[in-house]
């Protein structure tokens, strides 16, 4: 994807944001989290919704959790001849 960079090395914390226990934003980096968190808290305070500020929570997931983050992936041809 042109112009899109995603850290897949697993060396940064990520954030998940929940409303009433349901994940509504996942795998945000710190900058994305801060911006989204402020916006959500502001919206809940301004708009008439079924949600209160106490319904919004987040989880900070430490770097390297989940067994992902391989950095790069290289596909190699299997050894041997063609299978057909």
C-alpha positions in Angstrom: 0.0 0.0 0.0 1.5 3.2 -1.1 2.1 5.8 1.7 1.2 3.4 4.5 3.7 2.3 7.1 2.9 -0.2 9.9 5.2 -1.3 12.7 5.2 -5.1 12.7 8.3 -5.5 14.7 6.5 -5.7 18.0 8.9 -3.2 19.6 6.2 -0.6 20.5 3.3 -0.6 22.9 -0.2 -0.5 21.4 -3.5 0.6 22.8 -7.0 -0.7 22.5 -10.0 1.5 23.3 -13.2 0.0 24.6 -16.8 1.3 25.0 -18.9 -0.7 27.5 -16.4 -3.5 27.2 -16.4 -3.7 23.4 -13.2 -2.9 21.5 -13.9 0.0 19.1 -10.3 0.9 18.3 -7.4 -1.6 18.4 -3.6 -1.6 17.9 -3.2 2.2 18.0 0.3 3.6 18.5 0.7 6.2 21.2 0.1 9.3 19.0 -3.1 7.7 17.5 -4.3 6.7 21.0 -3.8 10.2 22.5 -5.7 11.8 19.7 -8.6 9.3 19.6 -8.9 9.2 23.4 -9.3 13.0 23.6 -11.9 13.0 20.8 -13.9 10.2 22.3 -14.0 11.8 25.7 -15.1 15.1 24.2 -17.8 13.5 22.1 -19.3 11.7 25.0 -19.4 14.9 27.0 -20.9 17.0 24.2 -23.4 14.6 22.5 -26.5 13.0 23.9 -25.7 9.3 23.7 -26.2 6.1 25.6 -22.6 6.3 26.8 -21.1 8.1 29.7 -17.4 8.9 30.2 -17.2 6.0 32.7 -18.1 3.6 29.8 -14.8 4.4 27.9 -11.7 2.5 28.9 -8.4 1.5 27.3 -5.8 -1.2 27.5 -2.1 -0.6 27.0 -0.4 -3.7 25.6 3.3 -4.1 26.2 5.7 -4.5 23.3 6.3 -8.0 22.1 3.0 -9.4 23.4 1.1 -11.8 21.2 3.9 -13.6 19.4 3.7 -11.3 16.4 6.2 -8.8 15.1 8.4 -10.6 12.8 9.6 -7.5 11.0 9.8 -8.9 7.5 8.6 -12.0 5.9 10.3 -13.7 3.0 8.5 -16.5 1.1 10.8 -19.2 -0.3 10.2 -21.8 -2.9 9.8 -25.2 -1.4 12.6 -27.6 -2.0 12.2 -30.3 -4.6 10.5 -30.3 -8.0 7.1 -29.3 -9.1 4.3 -31.1 -7.4 2.2 -31.6 -10.6 
